[in-house]
Amino acid sequence: MITNDELREFEQSVFTGIIVGVGSLVLLFSSGCRILIQCPFQCGGKKHLQNGHGENLATSVLLFPTLNQTVYSCSMLDDETLTLCFSNEDHIHIIPEKNGFESYVITTSRGDYPVIAC
């Protein structure tokens, strides 16, 4: 299980890129951390969140406004939803699917952490 110390590796890093692959998106950060997404996500401002899915390549464009923004907080809720808050007040919420398969994978300097929700 990932710790809060490991999640803090995202803080103060810049969201530098998105790799669009077949069946997944990979979010890249200046700290060297990354997140592979194969599940639903929401992004945007608090009052206007848009829905996307890591397996739907067309929804990668929803993440573009957060590129080159600094992460000011990163947290994981009890239901394993990962939330990234950015300097421009946008958010990304990565919401695991409760299907028993890997929903997303967090990679920090300490290793890879797959999130599987049942």
Backbone bond lengths (Angstrom), bond angles and torsions (degrees), N, CA, C in turn:
res aa  C-N    CA-C-N  psi(-1)  N-CA   C-N-CA  omega(-1)  CA-C   N-CA-C  phi
1 M - - - 1.459 - - 1.522 109.30 -
2 I 1.301 115.77 140.36 1.460 121.13 -178.92 1.529 109.87 -76.36
3 T 1.313 116.12 144.08 1.459 121.28 -178.74 1.527 110.56 -100.37
4 N 1.332 115.73 165.65 1.467 120.22 176.57 1.529 111.19 -63.34
5 D 1.331 117.58 -34.02 1.461 120.47 176.87 1.529 111.33 -60.34
6 E 1.321 115.42 -40.15 1.465 118.94 178.80 1.526 111.55 -69.80
7 L 1.325 117.45 -37.97 1.459 120.48 176.84 1.526 111.10 -63.67
8 R 1.332 116.85 -31.24 1.473 120.27 179.05 1.525 112.35 -65.78
9 E 1.341 117.44 -16.91 1.468 119.80 176.37 1.523 111.77 -62.00
10 F 1.338 116.99 -23.18 1.462 120.46 177.26 1.529 111.54 -77.08
11 E 1.323 116.83 -28.79 1.464 120.72 -175.43 1.519 111.19 -66.77
12 Q 1.299 115.33 138.04 1.457 125.66 -178.11 1.525 112.39 71.01
13 S 1.332 117.72 7.61 1.461 119.60 173.51 1.526 108.52 -95.08
14 V 1.308 115.43 161.01 1.459 121.55 -178.45 1.534 108.37 -102.23
15 F 1.324 115.99 137.05 1.460 122.14 175.35 1.524 106.39 -75.90
16 T 1.335 116.73 104.24 1.463 120.99 -168.31 1.517 115.25 -99.06
17 G 1.318 118.62 -20.22 1.457 116.90 -177.25 1.508 114.07 -172.24
18 I 1.336 112.92 167.99 1.460 121.84 177.62 1.525 107.34 -132.61
19 I 1.309 116.51 126.92 1.461 120.94 172.07 1.525 106.55 -101.23
20 V 1.321 115.09 123.72 1.460 121.08 -179.52 1.517 107.36 -101.54
21 G 1.321 115.71 115.87 1.457 121.04 179.72 1.509 110.78 -120.13
22 V 1.301 115.79 176.17 1.456 120.51 177.48 1.527 107.78 -74.59
23 G 1.325 116.50 110.57 1.463 121.19 176.66 1.507 115.98 88.23
24 S 1.339 118.52 3.74 1.470 119.39 178.44 1.521 110.88 -163.12
25 L 1.331 113.83 160.79 1.464 122.69 172.51 1.520 106.62 -121.09
26 V 1.328 116.92 145.15 1.458 121.11 175.77 1.525 107.80 -121.83
27 L 1.333 115.86 122.52 1.467 121.83 177.08 1.526 107.75 -93.74
28 L 1.329 116.84 130.17 1.468 122.86 -177.45 1.526 110.52 -111.62
29 F 1.331 116.32 141.25 1.459 121.97 -177.67 1.526 110.04 -127.97
30 S 1.323 116.65 152.05 1.465 122.05 -176.67 1.521 113.31 -62.65
31 S 1.314 118.35 -20.92 1.462 122.35 179.00 1.527 112.08 -76.43
32 G 1.326 117.07 -7.58 1.455 121.27 -175.34 1.517 112.81 95.31
33 C 1.321 117.01 -8.98 1.464 121.16 177.31 1.524 109.28 -74.03
34 R 1.318 114.86 157.12 1.461 119.47 175.76 1.524 109.59 -152.40
35 I 1.327 114.61 161.33 1.466 121.41 178.77 1.517 107.84 -134.51
36 L 1.329 117.10 121.93 1.454 122.88 174.07 1.525 106.88 -94.87
37 I 1.329 116.21 126.57 1.472 120.88 -174.89 1.525 109.91 -115.92
38 Q 1.343 115.76 128.71 1.467 123.07 174.81 1.526 109.73 -131.48
39 C 1.310 116.44 29.58 1.465 121.27 -173.66 1.531 109.10 -144.61
40 P 1.329 117.69 179.10 1.465 120.48 177.99 1.535 112.03 -65.52
41 F 1.322 114.97 151.39 1.455 121.48 172.17 1.519 109.02 -144.97
42 Q 1.320 115.04 158.74 1.462 122.01 173.19 1.522 106.67 -124.48
43 C 1.325 116.29 144.02 1.461 119.04 178.11 1.521 109.83 -148.86
44 G 1.332 113.95 157.54 1.455 121.09 179.91 1.513 111.01 126.75
45 G 1.329 115.36 -164.61 1.455 121.15 177.61 1.514 110.90 -76.78
46 K 1.323 116.66 164.29 1.471 120.67 -177.10 1.523 112.77 -56.29
47 K 1.341 116.94 -36.95 1.456 120.20 -176.00 1.526 113.32 -90.52
48 H 1.335 116.66 -9.43 1.460 118.91 -177.56 1.529 109.99 -141.42
49 L 1.331 115.58 77.02 1.461 121.03 178.01 1.523 109.58 -89.54
50 Q 1.330 115.62 138.14 1.452 121.42 176.69 1.523 108.66 -109.20
51 N 1.319 116.27 147.12 1.454 121.95 -177.06 1.520 110.79 -98.34
52 G 1.321 114.89 136.97 1.456 121.40 175.56 1.509 109.77 -140.80
53 H 1.325 115.30 179.58 1.467 120.84 178.62 1.520 108.35 -145.03
54 G 1.324 116.04 135.95 1.455 121.31 -178.87 1.512 113.98 -61.16
55 E 1.326 117.64 -22.64 1.456 121.25 178.50 1.522 112.79 -90.23
56 N 1.325 117.56 -6.03 1.463 122.15 178.20 1.526 107.83 -104.16
57 L 1.314 116.58 101.47 1.457 121.66 -174.20 1.528 112.92 -58.91
58 A 1.315 117.64 -31.63 1.464 121.50 -177.71 1.523 112.27 -65.16
59 T 1.336 118.02 -24.72 1.463 119.85 -177.42 1.528 112.30 -81.45
60 S 1.322 118.69 -2.37 1.470 120.64 177.32 1.532 111.30 -61.34
61 V 1.330 117.27 -28.77 1.467 120.38 -179.38 1.529 112.03 -63.95
62 L 1.339 117.26 -22.89 1.465 120.47 178.27 1.523 111.61 -64.47
63 L 1.327 116.85 -23.56 1.467 121.77 -177.66 1.526 112.70 -86.28
64 F 1.321 118.49 -13.69 1.470 121.69 -174.73 1.526 114.50 -56.56
65 P 1.351 120.48 -38.83 1.466 119.32 -179.62 1.535 113.94 -62.28
66 T 1.324 117.59 -20.34 1.468 119.81 -179.84 1.528 112.42 -91.70
67 L 1.336 117.31 -6.74 1.467 119.79 176.94 1.526 110.34 -60.49
68 N 1.312 116.27 143.64 1.468 125.00 179.72 1.526 113.33 65.66
69 Q 1.322 116.73 16.32 1.462 121.46 174.74 1.524 109.20 -98.57
70 T 1.327 115.88 150.89 1.460 121.52 179.63 1.527 110.17 -89.27
71 V 1.314 115.94 135.77 1.461 121.63 176.56 1.522 107.62 -78.11
72 Y 1.325 117.64 123.57 1.461 117.96 176.93 1.519 112.11 -103.60
73 S 1.345 118.59 -15.18 1.456 119.45 171.29 1.520 109.56 -156.74
74 C 1.329 114.15 150.76 1.458 122.18 178.68 1.522 106.88 -141.50
75 S 1.327 116.86 126.96 1.464 119.73 -178.67 1.523 110.16 -146.23
76 M 1.331 114.24 159.57 1.458 120.64 176.93 1.522 108.04 -123.41
77 L 1.314 115.45 126.90 1.457 121.06 178.71 1.520 110.29 -80.94
78 D 1.315 116.44 169.40 1.465 121.99 -179.15 1.527 113.10 -58.57
79 D 1.339 116.89 -30.60 1.463 119.32 179.84 1.524 111.60 -85.88
80 E 1.335 116.79 12.03 1.458 125.98 177.76 1.524 113.36 71.81
81 T 1.331 117.29 18.66 1.454 120.62 171.63 1.525 108.24 -75.15
82 L 1.316 116.37 127.22 1.465 122.18 179.24 1.518 108.52 -95.69
83 T 1.329 117.26 130.48 1.456 121.80 -179.76 1.519 110.10 -121.80
84 L 1.329 115.24 126.39 1.457 122.86 174.31 1.520 107.82 -113.07
85 C 1.329 117.31 128.12 1.460 122.56 177.63 1.522 107.72 -111.90
86 F 1.330 116.35 135.52 1.456 121.63 -173.01 1.521 112.78 -113.13
87 S 1.323 114.82 164.76 1.463 122.25 -177.25 1.528 112.76 -62.26
88 N 1.324 118.75 -26.19 1.467 120.74 179.29 1.530 111.60 -90.12
89 E 1.343 116.79 14.48 1.463 125.46 178.87 1.522 113.79 70.92
90 D 1.336 117.72 12.22 1.456 120.91 171.86 1.524 109.18 -83.42
91 H 1.316 115.39 161.97 1.461 122.30 -179.40 1.521 109.57 -134.54
92 I 1.310 115.74 153.47 1.462 122.43 166.78 1.520 106.35 -125.95
93 H 1.327 116.00 124.91 1.462 122.38 175.67 1.523 106.62 -113.98
94 I 1.320 117.16 119.61 1.461 121.96 178.43 1.523 107.18 -102.68
95 I 1.319 115.61 117.21 1.471 122.19 -169.11 1.529 109.24 -110.97
96 P 1.327 117.32 110.53 1.472 118.84 -177.59 1.530 112.37 -67.97
97 E 1.324 114.52 143.73 1.460 119.83 174.40 1.517 108.03 -83.79
98 K 1.299 116.14 137.31 1.464 121.45 -178.69 1.532 109.52 -90.12
99 N 1.338 114.55 67.67 1.456 120.11 -177.37 1.533 112.85 -123.31
100 G 1.331 117.35 3.08 1.458 120.51 179.26 1.513 114.15 84.04
101 F 1.332 117.24 -3.69 1.454 121.41 177.23 1.523 110.10 -101.10
102 E 1.320 116.06 163.43 1.463 121.87 178.02 1.532 109.20 -63.63
103 S 1.338 117.11 123.98 1.459 121.54 179.85 1.524 112.13 -93.94
104 Y 1.330 116.12 -46.13 1.462 120.50 175.80 1.522 108.65 -153.13
105 V 1.333 114.79 162.17 1.461 121.12 -179.28 1.521 108.03 -130.07
106 I 1.332 116.17 124.74 1.464 122.39 176.08 1.524 107.34 -97.00
107 T 1.329 116.87 131.04 1.460 121.44 175.75 1.521 108.61 -118.81
108 T 1.330 115.85 123.08 1.461 122.44 175.92 1.525 107.96 -121.55
109 S 1.316 116.41 -174.91 1.463 120.27 178.08 1.526 112.32 -65.37
110 R 1.318 116.75 -16.33 1.470 121.55 -178.31 1.521 114.10 -97.46
111 G 1.332 117.99 -4.04 1.454 119.79 177.05 1.514 113.98 137.13
112 D 1.321 113.89 -171.79 1.461 122.31 -178.78 1.523 109.83 -101.13
113 Y 1.332 116.07 140.36 1.454 122.02 -178.55 1.527 109.56 -131.56
114 P 1.341 117.08 94.95 1.466 119.54 176.88 1.525 110.72 -73.38
115 V 1.304 116.50 142.17 1.464 122.01 177.71 1.519 107.76 -111.01
116 I 1.320 115.02 118.32 1.459 122.55 179.70 1.528 107.04 -123.66
117 A 1.319 116.33 119.17 1.466 120.93 -179.41 1.519 109.46 -107.06
118 C 1.308 115.37 137.79 1.487 120.18 179.34 1.508 110.27 -116.16
